[in-house]
Amino acid sequence: MSDKALIYGTIAIDTLITPAGRANSVLGGSGIYAALAARLVTTDMALVGVVGTDFEDKYRMAMEARGVSMQHVATEEGQTFAWTGQYEDDMNNRTTVSTTEGVQEHWRMELSPELQQCTLAVATNVTPPLQYRMLEQCPNATFRMADFMKSWIIREREYTHKLLSKVDLALMNDEEAREYAGTNDSLEAGYKLLEAGPRYVIVKHGSAGSTLFHRTESGDIQLFRCPAWPLVNATDPTGAGDSFMGALAGYLTHCLNGGQPAWEDMKSGVAMATVVAAAVCEKFGTVSLFSLTRSELASRMERFREMTSWN
């Protein structure tokens, strides 16, 4: 029997500028990417967030057609969150050209009793205070996940500490982890993040893969280094981290084990998350997530096993 995952994040209209071209007014946001990735693995999940009255029906219908219910997404008078980002030639660095908070800025989430029953709480990339508010409303969650962002680690340091003490799994990229830990070494940063409270930490290394850290009940540290899926021509990396988180959450709904997933299941979940995140980069925005099927994902996973195993 699967556990229920609740995914909270932004729902946005993005404009994306990369060396491969430009995409205007496309569906995006951390919640959207995470939910579309999770639906590739599970049907036991719900998306919560807020949109403005300008949010077009075509976006809602597209999500529903892919098995992501929008019934728990609130609609408020005003503009939907909007973001414009531009990537440099190597796509490892990006600049935020503009951000419009819209209805996201003042919306206060109040989860229904139904949603409060989730067993897996997934707080994607929004501000730490909003993430913390969501997790507080999930008293029955046996596993809590949160993603982080460098600007919020710097600006909301106190809430970052508070959030890290509340989650079971924290996800950061190299730069974010080193910023939080005050070190230039990503491995050391992972260890320091474990000291802040989570049982699991994932440090993402971009095109170099990721490292999963686990602090066992006895205090020992386990490590798993997962390579990246080889991408020859990346089009747009937007949402790759959010999709990584969503795919992992989806996988965990099948093996959460009362909040104590087996180490081998965690490793398998990271591998699947890696494959999904790479697929996102192949096309602009959420296009890859809308077109990727479960059978194609299974095929890619088999190829990934062949690439990364030996006797």
C-alpha positions as CSV (number, residue, x, y, z in Angstrom):
1,M,0.0,0.0,0.0
2,S,1.4,3.4,-1.0
3,D,1.9,6.4,1.3
4,K,0.4,9.7,0.4
5,A,2.7,12.5,-0.7
6,L,1.7,16.2,-0.4
7,I,3.7,18.5,-2.7
8,Y,3.8,22.2,-2.0
9,G,5.5,24.7,-4.3
10,T,5.1,27.6,-6.6
11,I,2.9,27.5,-9.7
12,A,4.3,29.9,-12.2
13,I,4.3,31.3,-15.7
14,D,8.0,31.4,-16.8
15,T,10.0,33.0,-19.6
16,L,13.2,31.0,-20.2
17,I,16.2,32.2,-22.1
18,T,19.1,29.8,-22.8
19,P,21.8,29.4,-25.4
20,A,19.4,27.1,-27.2
21,G,16.7,29.8,-27.6
22,R,13.8,31.3,-25.7
23,A,10.4,30.1,-24.5
24,N,7.8,32.7,-23.5
25,S,4.9,32.3,-21.0
26,V,5.3,28.6,-20.3
27,L,4.0,26.7,-17.3
28,G,6.5,26.3,-14.5
29,G,7.2,26.7,-10.8
30,S,8.7,24.3,-8.3
31,G,5.4,22.7,-7.4
32,I,4.5,22.0,-11.1
33,Y,7.9,20.4,-11.9
34,A,7.8,18.3,-8.7
35,A,4.2,17.1,-9.2
36,L,4.8,16.2,-12.9
37,A,7.9,14.2,-12.0
38,A,6.1,12.4,-9.1
39,R,3.2,11.3,-11.3
40,L,5.7,9.3,-13.3
41,V,6.2,7.1,-10.3
42,T,3.0,7.3,-8.2
43,T,-0.7,8.2,-8.2
44,D,-0.7,8.7,-4.4
45,M,0.2,12.4,-4.3
46,A,-1.5,15.8,-4.1
47,L,-0.3,19.2,-5.2
48,V,-1.1,22.4,-3.2
49,G,-0.3,25.9,-4.2
50,V,-2.0,29.1,-5.4
51,V,-2.6,30.8,-8.8
52,G,-4.1,34.1,-9.9
53,T,-7.2,34.7,-11.9
54,D,-5.0,35.1,-15.0
55,F,-4.1,31.4,-14.8
56,E,-5.4,29.9,-18.0
57,D,-7.6,26.8,-18.2
58,K,-5.3,25.2,-20.7
59,Y,-2.6,24.9,-18.0
60,R,-5.0,23.3,-15.6
61,M,-6.4,20.9,-18.2
62,A,-2.9,19.9,-19.2
63,M,-2.0,19.0,-15.6
64,E,-5.2,17.0,-15.1
65,A,-4.6,15.2,-18.4
66,R,-1.2,14.0,-17.0
67,G,-2.8,12.7,-13.8
68,V,-2.0,15.7,-11.6
69,S,-5.1,16.9,-9.8
70,M,-5.5,20.7,-9.4
71,Q,-8.4,20.5,-7.0
72,H,-6.2,21.6,-4.0
73,V,-4.7,24.6,-5.9
74,A,-6.2,27.8,-4.6
75,T,-7.2,30.7,-7.0
76,E,-6.9,34.2,-5.7
77,E,-7.7,37.6,-7.3
78,G,-4.5,38.9,-9.0
79,Q,-1.6,37.7,-11.0
80,T,0.0,34.3,-11.0
81,F,3.7,34.1,-9.8
82,A,5.9,34.8,-12.8
83,W,9.7,34.4,-13.4
84,T,12.1,35.2,-16.2
85,G,15.5,33.6,-16.1
86,Q,18.5,33.7,-18.5
87,Y,21.3,31.1,-18.6
88,E,24.9,31.5,-19.5
89,D,26.6,29.4,-22.2
90,D,27.5,26.5,-19.9
91,M,24.0,26.7,-18.2
92,N,25.5,26.1,-14.8
93,N,24.9,29.8,-14.0
94,R,21.7,31.8,-14.5
95,T,20.5,35.3,-13.8
96,T,17.0,36.2,-12.7
97,V,15.8,38.8,-15.1
98,S,12.5,39.5,-13.3
99,T,10.2,38.1,-10.7
100,T,6.6,38.9,-10.0
101,E,5.4,37.4,-6.7
102,G,1.7,38.0,-7.5
103,V,-0.8,36.2,-5.3
104,Q,2.0,34.0,-3.9
105,E,3.3,37.0,-1.9
106,H,0.3,37.3,0.5
107,W,-1.4,33.9,0.3
108,R,-1.6,32.0,3.6
109,M,-1.9,28.3,3.2
110,E,-4.4,26.5,5.3
111,L,-4.4,22.7,4.6
112,S,-7.7,20.8,4.7
113,P,-8.0,18.0,7.2
114,E,-7.7,15.6,4.3
115,L,-4.3,17.0,3.2
116,Q,-3.1,17.1,6.8
117,Q,-3.2,13.3,6.8
118,C,-0.3,13.0,4.3
119,T,2.5,10.7,5.4
120,L,5.1,12.3,3.1
121,A,5.4,16.1,3.2
122,V,7.3,17.6,0.3
123,A,8.2,21.3,0.6
124,T,9.8,22.4,-2.7
125,N,11.6,25.6,-3.4
126,V,9.7,28.4,-1.8
127,T,10.8,30.6,1.1
128,P,11.8,28.8,4.3
129,P,9.0,30.4,6.4
130,L,6.4,29.1,3.9
131,Q,8.0,25.7,3.9
132,Y,8.0,25.6,7.7
133,R,4.3,26.7,7.8
134,M,3.4,23.8,5.4
135,L,5.3,21.2,7.4
136,E,3.7,22.4,10.7
137,Q,0.3,21.5,9.2
138,C,1.3,17.9,8.4
139,P,1.3,16.4,11.9
140,N,1.0,12.8,10.6
141,A,3.9,13.0,8.2
142,T,6.5,10.3,9.0
143,F,9.0,11.7,6.4
144,R,9.5,15.4,5.6
145,M,11.5,16.7,2.6
146,A,12.6,20.3,1.9
147,D,14.6,21.9,-0.9
148,F,16.7,25.1,-0.4
149,M,17.9,28.1,-2.3
150,K,21.1,30.1,-1.8
151,S,19.4,33.5,-1.6
152,W,17.1,32.2,1.2
153,I,19.9,30.5,3.0
154,I,21.6,33.9,3.2
155,R,18.5,36.1,3.8
156,E,16.5,33.7,6.1
157,R,19.4,32.1,8.1
158,E,17.4,31.6,11.2
159,Y,14.5,30.0,9.4
160,T,17.0,27.8,7.5
161,H,18.4,26.5,10.7
162,K,14.8,25.9,12.0
163,L,13.7,24.1,8.9
164,L,16.8,21.9,8.8
165,S,16.0,20.7,12.3
166,K,12.4,19.8,11.2
167,V,13.0,17.7,8.1
168,D,14.2,14.2,7.5
169,L,15.7,15.0,4.1
170,A,17.3,18.2,2.9
171,L,18.3,18.9,-0.7
172,M,20.9,21.5,-1.8
173,N,23.2,22.0,-4.7
174,D,26.9,22.4,-4.2
175,E,26.9,26.1,-3.9
176,E,24.0,26.1,-1.5
177,A,25.5,23.4,0.7
178,R,28.9,25.2,0.9
179,E,27.2,28.5,1.6
180,Y,25.3,27.1,4.5
181,A,28.2,25.1,5.9
182,G,30.8,27.9,5.4
183,T,33.2,25.7,3.6
184,N,34.6,25.2,0.0
185,D,34.3,21.4,0.3
186,S,31.0,19.8,-0.7
187,L,31.7,16.6,1.3
188,E,32.4,18.5,4.4
189,A,29.2,20.6,3.8
190,G,27.1,17.4,3.6
191,Y,28.4,16.3,7.0
192,K,27.7,19.7,8.5
193,L,24.2,19.6,7.1
194,L,23.6,16.2,8.8
195,E,24.7,17.9,12.1
196,A,21.9,20.5,11.6
197,G,19.2,17.8,12.0
198,P,18.2,15.9,8.9
199,R,18.7,12.1,8.8
200,Y,19.4,12.4,5.0
201,V,21.0,15.0,2.9
202,I,21.4,15.2,-0.8
203,V,24.0,17.5,-2.3
204,K,23.5,17.9,-6.1
205,H,26.6,18.3,-8.2
206,G,25.0,19.3,-11.5
207,S,26.6,17.5,-14.4
208,A,28.7,15.5,-11.9
209,G,25.7,13.8,-10.2
210,S,24.8,13.9,-6.6
211,T,25.8,12.5,-3.1
212,L,23.3,11.0,-0.6
213,F,24.4,11.2,3.0
214,H,22.6,9.3,5.8
215,R,23.1,9.5,9.6
216,T,22.1,6.1,11.0
217,E,20.5,5.6,14.5
218,S,23.9,4.5,15.7
219,G,25.5,7.8,14.5
220,D,27.4,6.2,11.6
221,I,27.4,8.0,8.2
222,Q,26.5,6.2,5.0
223,L,27.3,7.7,1.6
224,F,26.1,7.0,-1.9
225,R,27.5,8.8,-4.9
226,C,25.2,8.7,-7.9
227,P,26.6,9.8,-11.3
228,A,24.7,12.0,-13.7
229,W,22.8,10.8,-16.8
230,P,25.0,11.8,-19.7
231,L,23.5,14.7,-21.5
232,V,25.0,15.6,-24.9
233,N,22.9,18.7,-25.7
234,A,21.1,20.3,-22.8
235,T,18.4,22.8,-23.9
236,D,17.1,24.1,-20.6
237,P,17.9,23.1,-17.0
238,T,15.0,24.9,-15.4
239,G,13.2,22.7,-13.0
240,A,15.7,19.9,-13.0
241,G,16.2,20.1,-9.2
242,D,12.5,20.4,-8.5
243,S,11.9,17.3,-10.7
244,F,14.6,15.4,-8.9
245,M,12.8,16.0,-5.7
246,G,9.4,15.1,-7.0
247,A,10.6,11.9,-8.6
248,L,12.3,10.9,-5.4
249,A,9.2,11.7,-3.4
250,G,7.1,9.6,-5.8
251,Y,9.4,6.7,-5.5
252,L,9.3,6.9,-1.7
253,T,5.5,6.6,-1.6
254,H,6.1,2.9,-2.4
255,C,8.8,2.2,0.2
256,L,8.5,4.7,3.0
257,N,8.3,2.0,5.6
258,G,6.8,4.2,8.4
259,G,9.4,6.9,7.8
260,Q,12.3,4.5,7.8
261,P,13.0,3.7,4.1
262,A,15.7,1.0,3.5
263,W,19.1,2.3,2.4
264,E,18.9,0.4,-0.9
265,D,15.5,2.0,-1.6
266,M,16.9,5.5,-1.0
267,K,19.7,4.7,-3.4
268,S,17.3,3.5,-6.1
269,G,15.1,6.6,-5.5
270,V,18.1,8.9,-6.1
271,A,19.0,7.0,-9.3
272,M,15.4,7.4,-10.6
273,A,15.4,11.1,-9.6
274,T,18.7,11.6,-11.5
275,V,17.2,10.1,-14.7
276,V,14.0,12.2,-14.5
277,A,16.0,15.4,-13.8
278,A,18.2,14.8,-16.8
279,A,15.2,14.3,-19.1
280,V,13.8,17.7,-18.1
281,C,16.9,19.4,-19.5
282,E,16.4,18.0,-23.0
283,K,13.6,20.4,-23.8
284,F,12.3,23.8,-22.7
285,G,10.3,24.1,-19.5
286,T,8.0,21.2,-18.6
287,V,7.8,19.9,-22.2
288,S,9.8,16.7,-21.4
289,L,7.8,16.0,-18.3
290,F,4.6,16.2,-20.2
291,S,5.8,13.8,-22.9
292,L,7.9,11.4,-20.8
293,T,6.0,8.1,-20.2
294,R,6.4,5.5,-17.5
295,S,7.6,2.9,-20.1
296,E,10.2,5.3,-21.4
297,L,11.4,6.1,-17.9
298,A,11.7,2.3,-17.2
299,S,13.8,2.0,-20.4
300,R,16.0,4.8,-19.3
301,M,16.4,3.3,-15.9
302,E,17.6,0.0,-17.4
303,R,20.1,1.9,-19.5
304,F,21.3,3.8,-16.4
305,R,21.8,0.5,-14.6
306,E,24.0,-0.8,-17.4
307,M,26.0,2.5,-17.4
308,T,26.6,2.4,-13.6
309,S,27.1,-1.2,-12.6
310,W,30.0,-3.7,-12.9
311,N,30.9,-7.2,-11.8
